[in-house]
Amino acid sequence: MKAGHGVHSRNIPGTYRPEDNKDNDYLMDRAAQKRGETFSGVRGIAQQDASLQESMGPIVDRTKERLVSSDTGIIKARQKLRKAVEALRDEGATPPGVDPAHHRVRSAAIVLPQAESFIESSRDALAAREGVAHVSV
């Protein structure tokens, strides 16, 4: 991680700006790509993510987009975002994920009897609690 190969970037000394940035094409190493050492040529997960996020271009007009049933995940995510924006605007409601309590969730592997509700039966297992190991099968 200290070398900038993980989720952390190497920053320009005295700043929070990554050394590998948009201005220098993320120091993309085409020779390493040709040798098969790296797929993207960009060093580290953080800078690979940044290079994709920052190079996406302008926001696309989606008003003429026609989503189908295989796009259900996109549809649900957009609905959730729209509801959160409207609740913030209309009621001042805190959006999901902003409150630190929203972050105290973890994955869990649980086998439940078919008749039991997943939400009710797994609620305790999904809550992160200090000093309590996560639930697994």
C-alpha positions in Angstrom: 0.0 0.0 0.0 2.8 2.4 0.8 4.1 2.0 -2.8 0.7 3.0 -4.2 -0.4 -0.4 -5.4 -3.4 -0.9 -3.3 -6.4 1.3 -2.5 -4.2 4.2 -1.4 -2.4 6.5 -3.9 1.1 8.0 -3.8 0.5 11.7 -3.4 2.5 14.7 -4.5 4.5 15.7 -1.4 2.6 18.2 0.7 -0.7 17.7 -1.1 -3.5 15.2 -1.3 -3.3 15.1 -5.1 -2.1 11.7 -6.4 1.2 11.6 -8.3 -0.6 9.5 -11.0 -3.4 11.9 -12.2 -5.4 13.1 -15.2 -2.7 15.7 -16.1 -0.1 13.0 -16.7 -2.4 10.3 -18.1 -2.1 8.4 -14.7 1.5 7.5 -15.7 0.0 4.8 -17.9 2.7 2.2 -18.7 2.0 1.0 -22.2 5.1 -1.2 -22.3 3.9 -3.0 -19.2 0.6 -3.6 -20.9 2.3 -5.1 -24.0 4.4 -7.3 -21.7 1.2 -8.5 -20.0 2.2 -7.3 -16.6 -0.9 -5.1 -16.2 -4.2 -4.9 -18.0 -4.8 -1.1 -17.7 -1.2 0.2 -17.5 -2.3 2.3 -14.5 -0.6 1.4 -11.2 -2.8 0.5 -8.3 -6.5 0.0 -7.6 -7.0 3.6 -6.5 -5.6 5.2 -9.6 -7.3 2.6 -11.9 -10.6 3.6 -10.4 -9.7 7.3 -10.5 -8.7 7.1 -14.2 -12.1 5.5 -15.1 -14.2 7.9 -13.0 -12.4 11.0 -14.2 -12.4 10.1 -17.9 -16.1 9.2 -18.2 -16.9 12.5 -19.9 -20.1 14.6 -19.5 -23.2 13.3 -17.9 -25.3 11.5 -20.5 -28.9 12.6 -21.3 -30.9 9.5 -20.3 -34.4 10.9 -21.2 -34.6 8.8 -24.3 -33.1 5.7 -22.7 -35.3 2.5 -22.9 -34.6 0.2 -20.0 -35.8 -3.4 -20.0 -36.3 -6.1 -17.4 -32.6 -7.0 -17.4 -31.9 -3.4 -16.2 -33.8 -3.9 -13.0 -30.7 -3.1 -10.8 -30.2 0.2 -12.6 -33.9 1.0 -12.3 -34.0 0.2 -8.6 -30.8 2.2 -7.9 -32.2 5.3 -9.7 -35.5 5.0 -7.9 -33.7 4.8 -4.5 -31.6 7.8 -5.4 -34.6 9.8 -6.5 -36.5 9.0 -3.4 -33.6 10.0 -1.2 -33.2 13.3 -3.0 -36.9 14.1 -2.8 -37.0 13.1 0.9 -34.1 15.4 1.6 -35.6 18.3 -0.4 -39.2 17.9 1.0 -38.6 16.6 4.6 -35.0 17.3 5.3 -34.5 13.5 5.7 -30.9 12.3 6.1 -30.1 10.3 2.9 -29.1 6.6 3.3 -25.4 6.1 3.9 -24.7 9.6 5.4 -25.4 8.7 9.0 -22.4 6.8 10.5 -24.9 4.2 11.9 -25.7 3.2 8.3 -22.1 2.0 7.9 -22.4 -0.5 10.8 -23.6 -3.3 8.5 -21.7 -6.4 7.4 -22.2 -9.4 5.2 -23.2 -12.6 6.8 -23.7 -16.2 5.6 -26.8 -17.7 7.1 -28.9 -20.7 6.3 -32.5 -20.1 7.3 -35.5 -22.4 7.2 -37.6 -21.7 4.2 -40.6 -20.4 6.2 -38.5 -17.7 8.0 -38.3 -14.1 6.9 -34.7 -13.2 5.8 -35.1 -9.6 7.0 -36.4 -10.5 10.5 -34.2 -13.6 11.0 -30.9 -12.1 9.9 -31.2 -8.6 11.4 -28.9 -9.3 14.3 -26.3 -11.1 12.2 -26.1 -8.2 9.7 -25.4 -5.6 12.4 -21.8 -4.9 13.1 -21.1 -4.7 16.9 -17.8 -4.1 18.5 -16.2 -7.2 19.9 -18.7 -9.5 18.2 -17.5 -11.7 15.4 -19.5 -11.8 12.2 -21.9 -14.6 11.6 -20.9 -17.3 9.1 -21.9 -20.9 8.3 
